Amino acid sequence: MVGTDEFVKLAKDAIKHMLIETTDPTDNIDYDSINVYFVTCTYVLGSIKGMFSTSLQDGKYYEVTYNTAKNEMYVDQYVKVKQNTIKFNEE
């Protein structure tokens, strides 16, 4: 079974691989200089789930899930579109 430290390493490698696959070659990105940051991790229903970001200024973040039952990892890439603030009245 994959532990947390190994999960983080595998996830960072998978994210770098996804970046290479999904960025435009004309962007001239130095992939070796990109840092992948581990934000948080949790164990949910037999899976390890983590949130990651990179040093690129592209606004993307990554959710990586390791399914322990199937020995598979899923990498989802997101971009924040908008954030609303909702204030509640104190009564």
Beta strands, then each sheet from edge to edge (+ up, - down):
strand 1: 36-44
strand 2: 47-54
strand 3: 60-67
strand 4: 72-79
sheet 1: 1+ 2- 3+ 4-
end
